[in-house]
Structures are given as structure tokens and as C-alpha cells.
Amino acid sequence: MSEKKHILEIYPADILQSGSTSGSYILVMYEPVSKISIPILIGEHEAQAIILAKENIAMRRPLTHQLLCNICREFSLEIINVTIDKFNEGIFYTTITISDGTGEPRRIDSRTSDAIAIALTWRVPIYITTEVLAETGIKNADMDNDSTDDTDVEQPTLEELEEQLQQLLEDEEYEKAAEIQAKIDEMKGK
């Protein structure tokens, strides 16, 4: 009989370019109660998928995480949550909990970056075990404070931002498009 693990909900806080490895990024997950950040090394394509999912940007054709969500919808499967439940030799191990509504939910092994993109697309909670949080987390009391001050910079108009967004999507520059989409949402009060 396996013992029940304690889990906490975490949220994507930021994606930063890794200074150590070209083409890699650091996904920073955040646990708000303890103010602990969890840095996860991911690839460029995975960073792009997570940004698009987080900002709810629709693509002309589905990316891999969107494809899985579409398959789940088509077959009436429900994605319940994602859990980062193990850390071993520098690798995070994550499961996606899926239900068909008829029996016990199933836990499917996944790469952490894919699971997070799926969770953001499906809008389900992302959890981490307290053991993994204790092993990989970094205490950061300033995560709740946004220290950027743009008051001295002239801001583009909503129309200019929407034009930029369309151009970036046409050019398939999804990371920049996600940043512009976030600014548009902020201006619209979303």
C-alpha cells in the first residue's frame, strides 16, 4: 500500500532565458503560501508552448499540447490535474491525471513542460509534492512584488499592439506574440 503524498498548488510565474545553455529556458513555478520558486529547465519549443497556453493564444494549427487536449475532448476524457511528483538526478517527473468518467482516474507519465502546457490549456490545477518542493524550491519573499516601473516609457496604443500581434503571429514569433497579447489583455482589463 503506497502512502499518500502531500501536494500544494503551484503557478507559472515567469519564463527566463537560461544563461548557461543556448536555446534553453527556465520555467519558474511559484508556490504562493510559502513564497517558494521552483526553477525548471525547459527547451525553446516547450517555453513557446507554455507561453502560448498561459496567454491563451490560438494558433492556426494545433501544437502538440493542444492536439492532446483536442483528443481528450473528442473522446470525452477529462484532464483533472497535473502533479510534479518526483525529482531524481536533476529530472522532474510529472503525471497528468485523466478520467473517462467511468472508473478510477488514470495517471499518465509526462515530461513536466508538456504537462504544464496541457494544464494551462485545459485550465486545471498544477500541483507539486511537498518533498519535491523542499528539494528543488528556492525561498523568494519578493515574488509577489513587481518591481518594474514603466511610468516613464511612452506606451503604444491598443490598435498598435493588435497590429504588432497579428504580424508576430504571421511571422510565427510566438514568444513575442505572447508578450504583446499580455499587454493587450492588461489594457483591456482582463
Backbone bond lengths (Angstrom), bond angles and torsions (degrees), N, CA, C in turn:
res aa  C-N    CA-C-N  psi(-1)  N-CA   C-N-CA  omega(-1)  CA-C   N-CA-C  phi
1 M - - - 1.457 - - 1.531 108.71 -
2 S 1.315 116.83 124.85 1.467 119.99 -178.32 1.522 110.55 -85.32
3 E 1.326 115.26 144.55 1.460 118.90 179.63 1.520 110.20 -80.44
4 K 1.326 116.84 147.54 1.460 122.68 -178.97 1.524 109.08 -75.71
5 K 1.322 116.39 130.37 1.458 121.57 179.36 1.517 109.23 -87.90
6 H 1.324 116.33 145.83 1.462 121.53 175.53 1.521 108.21 -85.13
7 I 1.338 115.54 133.77 1.451 119.78 -177.84 1.520 110.63 -126.73
8 L 1.336 115.02 154.32 1.462 123.05 176.91 1.522 108.33 -129.89
9 E 1.337 116.86 148.10 1.456 120.00 178.07 1.527 109.16 -81.08
10 I 1.327 115.26 138.43 1.461 121.74 178.21 1.526 109.00 -127.09
11 Y 1.328 115.39 163.19 1.458 121.80 -175.03 1.522 110.07 -135.01
12 P 1.345 117.21 146.67 1.469 118.15 174.95 1.526 109.56 -71.27
13 A 1.322 117.00 126.62 1.461 121.25 -177.56 1.520 111.89 -103.48
14 D 1.335 116.71 -38.10 1.459 118.89 -174.22 1.524 109.68 -165.73
15 I 1.319 115.17 159.80 1.461 121.68 170.43 1.516 106.23 -127.30
16 L 1.316 115.42 122.94 1.463 121.73 -176.05 1.519 109.65 -118.96
17 Q 1.317 116.96 146.03 1.451 119.65 175.45 1.521 108.35 -73.18
18 S 1.312 115.78 133.37 1.461 120.95 -179.61 1.517 109.06 -75.84
19 G 1.314 116.05 131.50 1.452 120.19 178.73 1.513 112.80 -79.91
20 S 1.329 116.42 -17.67 1.456 119.16 -173.67 1.520 114.43 -91.43
21 T 1.324 117.79 -32.51 1.461 120.50 -175.58 1.518 109.85 -127.47
22 S 1.311 117.01 126.78 1.458 121.74 179.52 1.524 109.93 -65.54
23 G 1.333 116.00 135.93 1.461 120.93 178.26 1.508 114.16 78.97
24 S 1.321 117.42 6.74 1.458 118.84 178.40 1.522 109.83 -115.19
25 Y 1.307 113.73 155.19 1.460 121.82 -176.53 1.512 108.93 -130.74
26 I 1.328 114.94 163.33 1.461 120.55 175.17 1.515 107.39 -115.34
27 L 1.316 115.49 117.04 1.453 121.81 173.44 1.527 106.27 -86.81
28 V 1.318 116.77 121.24 1.459 120.68 179.75 1.529 107.90 -101.21
29 M 1.329 115.58 112.68 1.460 121.42 174.07 1.523 106.33 -94.33
30 Y 1.323 116.73 156.08 1.469 120.61 -172.38 1.516 111.10 -138.63
31 E 1.322 116.03 131.84 1.460 122.21 174.79 1.530 106.18 -106.45
32 P 1.355 118.48 109.14 1.464 121.84 -168.92 1.523 116.43 -70.64
33 V 1.315 118.71 -28.30 1.468 119.71 -177.09 1.527 110.42 -69.37
34 S 1.327 116.38 -49.49 1.466 120.25 -179.80 1.519 113.01 -88.42
35 K 1.366 116.32 -6.17 1.467 122.57 -177.89 1.529 111.31 56.17
36 I 1.340 113.92 47.24 1.466 120.51 179.72 1.521 109.11 -111.17
37 S 1.340 115.87 134.74 1.456 122.92 176.34 1.520 109.20 -101.17
38 I 1.325 115.82 144.58 1.452 121.34 177.93 1.528 107.47 -121.09
39 P 1.334 118.75 107.33 1.466 120.63 178.94 1.529 110.38 -83.26
40 I 1.346 115.68 130.61 1.461 121.36 -179.41 1.521 107.89 -127.19
41 L 1.319 116.60 122.08 1.456 121.69 179.56 1.528 109.26 -76.59
42 I 1.337 116.83 126.30 1.464 121.75 -179.53 1.524 109.34 -135.67
43 G 1.313 116.44 165.72 1.452 121.93 179.19 1.517 112.12 -84.56
44 E 1.322 115.23 172.28 1.467 121.71 -177.70 1.532 111.76 -62.86
45 H 1.324 117.49 -45.19 1.464 120.71 -178.25 1.529 111.43 -66.69
46 E 1.320 115.93 -37.01 1.457 120.22 178.30 1.527 110.52 -67.97
47 A 1.332 116.43 -39.39 1.473 120.35 176.83 1.520 109.79 -61.02
48 Q 1.315 115.65 -43.89 1.461 121.27 179.37 1.539 110.47 -61.24
49 A 1.332 117.34 -44.59 1.469 121.50 179.84 1.526 111.08 -62.43
50 I 1.318 117.11 -42.09 1.465 121.11 -179.41 1.533 110.33 -66.69
51 I 1.323 117.15 -42.54 1.476 120.09 178.38 1.522 110.21 -61.31
52 L 1.316 117.27 -45.72 1.464 120.81 179.97 1.531 111.30 -62.59
53 A 1.333 116.45 -42.33 1.466 120.47 179.49 1.528 110.94 -66.79
54 K 1.324 116.16 -42.87 1.469 120.49 -179.30 1.523 111.30 -62.85
55 E 1.328 116.66 -40.04 1.457 121.64 -177.79 1.530 112.53 -89.20
56 N 1.339 116.51 -0.31 1.465 122.65 177.70 1.534 111.81 57.11
57 I 1.326 115.75 45.74 1.460 121.41 179.90 1.528 108.51 -93.01
58 A 1.322 115.89 123.48 1.462 121.53 -179.65 1.523 110.04 -83.14
59 M 1.296 115.47 141.19 1.457 122.14 178.52 1.528 108.84 -106.82
60 R 1.330 115.94 159.94 1.471 119.63 176.71 1.513 111.12 -63.63
61 R 1.323 116.50 -39.86 1.459 122.85 179.16 1.522 107.58 -125.53
62 P 1.332 117.95 146.32 1.465 119.54 -176.19 1.525 113.50 -69.40
63 L 1.337 114.83 138.33 1.457 120.81 170.63 1.533 107.28 -81.42
64 T 1.320 117.54 174.09 1.467 121.16 -174.16 1.523 112.81 -56.47
65 H 1.342 118.11 -46.07 1.463 119.47 -178.73 1.527 111.17 -66.38
66 Q 1.335 116.83 -33.74 1.458 120.52 177.67 1.530 110.28 -70.53
67 L 1.322 116.72 -36.68 1.461 121.73 177.44 1.530 110.41 -60.00
68 L 1.331 116.94 -46.81 1.462 119.38 179.41 1.524 110.94 -61.37
69 C 1.316 117.41 -42.28 1.468 120.68 178.27 1.528 110.63 -63.18
70 N 1.328 117.46 -39.65 1.461 121.02 177.65 1.532 111.44 -63.56
71 I 1.334 116.44 -40.78 1.467 120.40 177.54 1.524 110.07 -63.16
72 C 1.330 117.14 -44.24 1.470 120.68 178.80 1.526 110.62 -59.35
73 R 1.329 117.26 -45.20 1.474 120.38 178.60 1.529 111.38 -61.13
74 E 1.322 115.71 -44.80 1.467 121.12 -177.24 1.533 111.67 -61.32
75 F 1.333 116.76 -35.58 1.461 120.85 -178.13 1.530 112.71 -102.60
76 S 1.328 116.54 18.59 1.474 123.19 176.54 1.528 113.02 55.47
77 L 1.313 115.68 39.14 1.454 120.97 174.64 1.516 107.85 -96.42
78 E 1.319 116.27 146.47 1.458 120.47 179.59 1.524 109.43 -115.97
79 I 1.325 115.52 126.39 1.460 120.15 173.59 1.523 106.02 -83.65
80 I 1.320 116.82 122.04 1.465 121.57 -173.61 1.524 111.64 -93.13
81 N 1.331 116.88 -46.94 1.459 120.85 179.39 1.519 109.89 -167.89
82 V 1.322 114.02 176.15 1.460 122.94 175.87 1.521 106.08 -128.52
83 T 1.338 116.58 137.46 1.466 120.11 -179.16 1.524 110.83 -133.06
84 I 1.330 114.80 123.78 1.470 120.06 170.95 1.520 104.54 -84.33
85 D 1.340 116.02 107.51 1.462 117.65 -169.73 1.517 115.73 -118.37
86 K 1.343 116.76 3.55 1.459 118.05 179.59 1.520 109.31 -158.00
87 F 1.323 115.77 148.11 1.461 122.23 173.73 1.515 106.33 -136.49
88 N 1.349 116.11 120.51 1.454 119.46 -176.34 1.521 109.05 -145.00
89 E 1.334 116.48 127.44 1.458 123.38 178.26 1.526 112.47 50.72
90 G 1.344 116.18 43.37 1.450 121.90 176.40 1.517 115.26 80.84
91 I 1.322 117.78 6.20 1.459 121.53 -178.06 1.528 109.99 -117.45
92 F 1.361 114.92 131.21 1.456 120.69 173.72 1.522 108.52 -84.37
93 Y 1.337 116.18 138.77 1.464 122.21 176.30 1.521 107.73 -114.40
94 T 1.334 115.21 130.58 1.458 120.81 -172.11 1.521 110.17 -132.90
95 T 1.323 115.83 146.27 1.455 120.71 176.23 1.525 109.91 -123.10
96 I 1.325 114.55 147.86 1.461 122.63 174.23 1.521 105.97 -107.87
97 T 1.326 117.33 125.05 1.463 121.07 178.53 1.524 108.16 -93.89
98 I 1.343 115.17 122.91 1.470 122.38 -176.36 1.522 109.02 -127.37
99 S 1.333 115.56 142.84 1.465 120.70 178.93 1.523 110.01 -127.51
100 D 1.340 115.06 143.20 1.464 119.57 172.49 1.523 110.52 -99.46
101 G 1.339 116.56 1.90 1.460 121.82 177.10 1.508 114.41 83.53
102 T 1.318 117.94 -3.46 1.465 119.40 -176.67 1.522 113.45 -110.16
103 G 1.274 117.73 -17.07 1.457 119.76 -176.78 1.511 111.64 -149.83
104 E 1.292 114.11 -158.62 1.461 121.68 179.20 1.528 109.46 -67.20
105 P 1.349 118.41 133.42 1.470 120.14 176.71 1.526 110.64 -58.52
106 R 1.298 116.12 149.22 1.467 121.78 179.97 1.513 109.95 -107.59
107 R 1.330 115.33 145.61 1.457 121.77 178.75 1.526 107.87 -107.21
108 I 1.339 115.23 121.52 1.461 121.72 -176.48 1.524 109.23 -109.62
109 D 1.329 116.32 128.07 1.461 121.65 178.23 1.527 109.94 -65.36
110 S 1.340 116.68 140.11 1.459 121.09 -178.12 1.519 110.51 -150.72
111 R 1.336 115.67 155.39 1.457 118.56 167.81 1.528 106.31 -66.40
112 T 1.298 116.76 144.29 1.464 121.46 -176.59 1.523 111.50 -60.36
113 S 1.316 118.26 -44.50 1.468 120.54 -178.14 1.525 111.18 -62.62
114 D 1.325 118.26 -41.33 1.465 121.17 178.15 1.522 110.80 -64.89
115 A 1.324 116.28 -44.14 1.464 120.73 -178.71 1.527 111.28 -62.63
116 I 1.314 117.19 -39.26 1.464 120.28 179.75 1.534 110.32 -68.16
117 A 1.327 117.78 -41.73 1.466 120.32 176.84 1.532 110.29 -61.11
118 I 1.322 117.02 -39.92 1.470 121.40 178.10 1.521 110.35 -65.63
119 A 1.337 117.10 -45.40 1.471 120.81 179.93 1.529 111.04 -61.16
120 L 1.315 117.42 -40.52 1.464 120.71 179.44 1.525 111.37 -68.52
121 T 1.314 116.82 -36.49 1.463 121.05 178.40 1.525 110.71 -69.07
122 W 1.322 117.01 -43.49 1.468 122.29 -177.28 1.529 111.11 -82.93
123 R 1.332 116.87 -13.25 1.472 123.49 -179.66 1.534 112.09 63.62
124 V 1.334 115.15 52.11 1.464 121.22 177.09 1.525 109.68 -118.03
125 P 1.324 117.28 161.11 1.472 120.24 -178.48 1.524 113.20 -65.29
126 I 1.323 113.80 150.43 1.460 122.47 173.57 1.525 106.15 -114.81
127 Y 1.339 116.35 124.96 1.458 121.53 -177.42 1.518 110.48 -116.30
128 I 1.325 114.56 161.65 1.455 122.04 172.56 1.523 107.16 -139.68
129 T 1.321 117.14 143.29 1.462 118.76 177.28 1.528 108.80 -73.29
130 T 1.318 115.60 152.29 1.466 119.74 179.16 1.527 110.74 -63.24
131 E 1.329 117.21 -30.31 1.465 120.42 178.64 1.529 110.79 -65.96
132 V 1.329 116.89 -45.28 1.468 120.36 179.96 1.532 109.89 -68.53
133 L 1.319 116.46 -39.21 1.471 120.17 177.64 1.526 110.58 -60.27
134 A 1.328 116.54 -44.69 1.470 120.65 -179.81 1.526 111.68 -64.86
135 E 1.333 116.63 -35.58 1.465 120.60 -177.26 1.525 113.26 -78.57
136 T 1.350 117.79 -33.47 1.462 120.24 -171.14 1.520 114.46 -114.93
137 G 1.325 117.31 -12.66 1.458 120.96 -174.14 1.515 114.03 -75.26
138 I 1.328 114.40 153.20 1.460 122.38 178.04 1.525 107.19 -123.17
139 K 1.320 116.79 123.34 1.466 121.33 179.15 1.515 109.22 -67.06
140 N 1.362 115.36 129.90 1.460 119.97 -177.87 1.515 108.45 -147.28
141 A 1.305 117.96 98.96 1.463 122.38 -177.45 1.515 112.72 -72.50
142 D 1.332 118.27 -15.25 1.460 120.82 -175.28 1.523 114.23 -96.65
143 M 1.323 119.56 5.90 1.468 120.98 -176.91 1.521 112.42 -62.24
144 D 1.341 118.35 -30.34 1.458 120.83 -178.51 1.521 112.40 -77.96
145 N 1.332 118.15 -16.04 1.463 121.24 -176.75 1.508 110.42 -98.74
146 D 1.321 116.65 121.60 1.453 120.99 176.57 1.519 107.40 -90.66
147 S 1.324 116.41 112.61 1.461 119.72 -173.34 1.519 113.50 -90.85
148 T 1.332 118.23 0.08 1.459 118.95 -179.72 1.518 110.58 -77.32
149 D 1.315 115.46 137.77 1.458 120.98 179.31 1.516 108.10 -127.95
150 D 1.356 116.14 107.24 1.461 120.97 -178.22 1.521 112.38 -99.48
151 T 1.307 119.63 16.56 1.455 120.72 -172.33 1.518 113.46 -65.14
152 D 1.334 118.44 -25.54 1.456 120.59 -178.31 1.531 113.10 -90.11
153 V 1.334 118.27 -5.09 1.450 122.41 -176.99 1.520 109.11 -99.26
154 E 1.348 116.98 132.27 1.458 120.49 178.14 1.526 108.94 -69.55
155 Q 1.325 117.42 126.61 1.449 123.09 -176.62 1.527 110.62 -90.27
156 P 1.358 117.95 140.03 1.460 120.05 176.49 1.534 110.29 -70.37
157 T 1.330 115.55 159.27 1.468 120.02 179.29 1.518 109.39 -76.38
158 L 1.323 115.91 165.06 1.454 122.17 178.29 1.533 110.35 -59.34
159 E 1.323 116.28 -42.41 1.464 120.52 -179.92 1.530 110.95 -63.01
160 E 1.333 117.15 -41.73 1.463 120.75 178.50 1.521 111.13 -62.99
161 L 1.318 116.03 -41.10 1.459 119.89 179.28 1.522 111.35 -65.45
162 E 1.337 117.00 -41.27 1.463 120.18 179.66 1.526 111.33 -65.18
163 E 1.332 117.55 -36.49 1.465 121.10 175.71 1.533 110.44 -65.36
164 Q 1.336 116.16 -42.93 1.465 120.38 178.08 1.527 110.55 -61.36
165 L 1.332 115.93 -42.35 1.461 120.80 -179.33 1.526 110.83 -60.27
166 Q 1.325 117.61 -47.31 1.466 121.41 179.74 1.532 111.06 -59.90
167 Q 1.329 116.20 -43.26 1.460 119.57 -179.85 1.519 111.50 -64.61
168 L 1.329 116.49 -43.04 1.461 120.34 179.64 1.523 111.49 -63.76
169 L 1.327 117.67 -40.00 1.463 120.67 177.81 1.529 110.76 -65.05
170 E 1.329 116.91 -41.33 1.468 120.54 177.54 1.524 110.86 -62.84
171 D 1.340 116.15 -36.86 1.462 121.28 -179.99 1.530 112.26 -83.45
172 E 1.344 116.85 0.18 1.466 124.17 -178.63 1.524 112.77 57.82
173 E 1.331 115.95 36.71 1.467 121.91 174.29 1.523 107.35 -98.22
174 Y 1.335 115.27 75.51 1.452 122.20 -168.21 1.530 113.89 -69.77
175 E 1.320 116.90 -34.46 1.467 118.99 -179.84 1.531 110.53 -64.39
176 K 1.323 116.39 -45.60 1.470 119.91 177.76 1.519 110.48 -67.34
177 A 1.342 116.54 -36.09 1.470 120.69 178.48 1.527 110.40 -62.30
178 A 1.315 117.00 -38.96 1.472 120.69 179.09 1.522 110.97 -64.14
179 E 1.327 116.78 -38.57 1.465 120.52 178.31 1.530 110.59 -64.52
180 I 1.323 116.25 -43.15 1.473 120.78 179.08 1.528 109.75 -65.91
181 Q 1.338 117.31 -41.89 1.462 120.75 179.19 1.530 110.49 -60.19
182 A 1.322 116.81 -39.31 1.469 120.32 178.30 1.526 110.95 -63.33
183 K 1.337 116.87 -39.77 1.468 120.42 177.94 1.524 110.97 -66.27
184 I 1.337 116.62 -39.75 1.468 120.90 177.84 1.529 110.18 -62.37
185 D 1.338 115.63 -46.70 1.479 119.68 179.51 1.521 111.07 -60.45
186 E 1.336 115.69 -39.84 1.471 119.98 179.15 1.534 110.62 -63.76
187 M 1.323 116.52 -42.04 1.466 120.64 179.54 1.521 111.54 -66.76
188 K 1.330 116.76 -33.46 1.455 121.15 179.62 1.527 112.68 -83.57
189 G 1.322 115.89 -3.38 1.464 121.22 178.08 1.508 114.60 77.17
190 K 1.330 117.45 27.30 1.466 121.72 179.76 1.505 110.13 -83.16
